[in-house]
Amino acid sequence: MKAKLLLLVAVVAVIGAVAGVFLGRYFFPQPVAAGVELHEVLHGKLDLDARQKSQIDLLEQRFAVRRRALELELRADNARLADAIEAEHGNGPRVTAAVDQSHQAMGELQKETLGHIFAMRQILRPDQARTFDQAVVHALTDDVR
């Protein structure tokens, strides 16, 4: 009898947890990431011609490689920071150096991303560029405004 009651409680708990996740996602949806939003505008709202699509696809392929390299560099920087924190247990010189290195990589990723955005913008017609610019500004300021 105890086992059946325990099983019933476990089943109800699992059903409640799953329902909670679905309700949470429904009532508190996650915001769309800036990169995803820009991609949707670029490929869904700008009515790109075949030449533009081809040029932008090439830019995106090249940027994906560069972004991945920088993201791996950031992961390595985070690992060095973790090692420094573990070794120093405080804000010592190794931690400070690791943070500075990480900031350098983050800045490089931001510069490369902006370069990629500006390169794509050069391919757009003026009317498309206005829409794209609005999406970029929105992506950068959405949580600020």
N, C-alpha and C positions, 0 to 999 in steps of 0.2 A: 504494500500500500504506500509506504514511504517513497519507494522508487518511482511509482507512477506519479505521485504528487510532485516530486522533484523534476521528473521529465516534463510534466505539464508546465511548471514554472519556467523551465529552461526554454521550452517552445514559445511561450508567451513573451519571454524576455527577448528572444531573437526576433520575433515578429515586431515587437515594439521598437527594437533598435533599427530594423530595416525601415519601418514606417517613419521613424524619426529622421533618418537620413533623407528619405524622399521629401518629407515635409520641409526640412531645412533647406534643401536645394530649391524647392519650389518657392518658398517665402523669402529666402535670402540667397538669390542667385549670385554667383561669382561674377565680378566685372570682367568684361572682355579685355584681354591683354592688349596693350597699345600696338604691338606688332601685328596681332591678329586683325585688329580694327583697320589698320592701314592696308593690310593685305586685302581685306574685304572691299575697301574703297577702291583700291588700285585695280583689282581684278573683277569687281562686280558692279561698280557704279560709274566708271570712267569711259566705258565703251571704247576700249583700246582697239586700234586696227591691228592687222596681222604683223606689220613691221614693228609697231610698238611692243606688242606681246613678245615677239622674238627678242628684241633688244632688252626688255625688262627681264625676261627669263634668263638670259645670259648674265645680266648683272646679278640676279638673285642667286644663280649657281655659284658665281665667283664669291659673292659675299658670304654665302653659307659656309664655304671652306674657310674663309678668313675668320668669320664669327666663331666657328667651331674651334679653331686654333686658339683664339683669344679666351674662349670659355675654358678650354683645357688649361691654359696658363693661369686663369683665375682659380681653378680647382687646385692647381699645384701651389699657388700662393696661399690659399686657405689651409692646405695641408702644412705648409711651412709655419703659418700663423698658429695652427693648433699645436705643432711641435714646440714652438717658442713659448706658448702659454703653459704647456705642460712642463717645460723645463724651468721657466722663471716664476710661475705662479703669481704673476703680477705684471705691471706695465714696465718691463725692463727694456734694455736696448734691443734685444732680439725681437721682442713683440713689436716695438716701435718700428724697427726696420721692416718686419714682415707686413705691418699695416701699410707703411709707405709703399712697398712694392705692390701690394694689392691695389692700392689707390692708383698707381701708375697704370696697371693693367686695366682697371675699370675705366680710367680716362681714355685709354687707347681704344677700348671697345666702343665707348661713346663717340669718339671722333670718327672711327670707322663706320659706325652706324649712320651718323650724320652725313658723311661722305656718300654713303650708299643712297640715302634718301635724296640728297641733292642730285646725284647722278640719274636716279629714276625721274626726278622732276624735269630734268633737261630733255627727256624724251617726250614729255607731255605737251599737248597744245595749250595755249593760254587758258582756255575755259576749263580744261582738265586740271591744269596746275592750280587754279583757284580752289577747286574742290579738294584737291590733294593737300594744299596748304592748310585749309580749314581742318582737315582730318589730322594733320600733323600737330597743329596747335591744340586741337581737342585732346589728342592722345597725351600731350605733354602737360596739359593743365586740367584735365578732367577732375581729378580729386582736389584741385586747388579752388576751382570756381564753384 
